């Protein structure tokens, strides 16, 4: 399962090494299963496929103070954004979907980097899933 892939996050480690004094934390969404019109084959264009999506966001901001929600990066917004990235049009590649999710996550200026994993379920009977993992970093300004 995905737990075997989680391991060290090389991009987050590199950013932490570059900016050791800066505060930060991670938020994540694990094993969100959604139905998406995705794939290059004719049968994939006729019916939606189940995708499992995982998102890790490296937040370059201090933890919210005094249990105040206003300063927190809201993972509810991340889940809603992933669902909205599905859209009404067909997507050919899981890479395209993963990139859309990463771009959406990086819209929040506090997010320094993201790692998105998108798995197509129910593709091969002998495999739990197939998919892609991408990492994106906020460009240095």
N, C-alpha and C positions, 0 to 999 in steps of 0.2 A: 504494500500500500504506500501512500505518499509519505508516511512517517520515515521510511527508509531514505527518501530523497531530501528531506528537510535539511538535516545536517548543518554544517557551517554555511553561512551566507557570505560568500567571498566579497561581494560588493559592499555590504554593510561593514564588514571587517576592514576593508580598505578605507572607507570613509571615516570610520572611528579612528583609525591610525593617523589619518591626515588632520583630524580635528579632535584630539583627545580631551580637550577641556570643555568642549561644547556639550550642553545637555542634550538628551534625546531619549527616545524610547521607541518601541515597536508596537504597532497594532496589527492584528491579523484577522482574516476571515478564513475559516477552514471548512472544506468539503461542502460548499454551496452547490447544490445540484439544480440545474435549470435546463429547460428544453429550448433548443436553438435550431433554426434552419441553417444547417452548416454542412459543407462537404462538396466534393466535386462530382460525385456519381449521381446518376439520374434518380436512383431510389432515395438518396439523401436530400434531393431537392423536393421530393414529394412529401416527406414527413420529417418532423423535428427529431433531433438526436439529443440524448441526455449528455450534458457536460457537467463535469465536476470542476469547480473553480476554487483556487486558493490564492489569497493575496496576502503578502507581507509588506508592510509599509514602514520605512524607517523615518521617524518623525524627528526633525531637528528643532525641538523646542522642549522646554522644561515640562515636567509633569504638571498637570493642573493643580493649583494651590487650593487648599481649604475645601476639597471635595466639590469644586465649582465646575459644573458642566460647560460653562461658557468657554473655558480655555482648552477643552478637550477636542481632539480630532474624533469626530463622530463615526464609529464603524457602521452605524445604521445608514449613513449617507454613502459609505463605500458599498454596502450591499445593494442599496437602491441604484447606485451608479452601475454596478455590474449587471443588474437586471435590465437597466435602460440601455446598456451597450448591446443587448441582444437585437434591439431594433426590429423593424418590420420587414426589412429586406434580407434576402439570403446572403450568407457569408460563405465564401469558398474555403478559406483556410483557418485552422485554429490559431495560426500565427497572427492573422489579421485581428481576430477577436481578442487575443492576449494583448496585442499592441493597443487596441482601443481601451481596454481596461487599464493598462499601465498609464496611458495618456490621461485618462480621466483621473486617476489617483494623483498624478503629478500636478493637476490643476490647483490643488491646495498648496500654497507657498511653503507650508511647514514641512511638507513631505520631501525628504532628500533623495530617497531611492525607493524603488518597488521591485518586488519579485512576484511574478504572476505565473501560476501553473494552471494550464487548461488541459483537462483530460476528456477524451471522448470515451464514453462508456458503451457497452453493448456492441462493440465493433467486431471483436474476435472472441469466440467462445472460450478459447484457451488463454486469454489475457484479460485481466481485470480492466485495463484501460490502455490507451495510447494517447500521446499528446505532446505538449511543448511547455517548456519553462523559459521565461525571458526575464531579464533584469534590465531596468532602466534607471538612469540617474539624472537628477536635475542638472542641467548644464550650468557650469560655473559662470557667474555674472561679474 
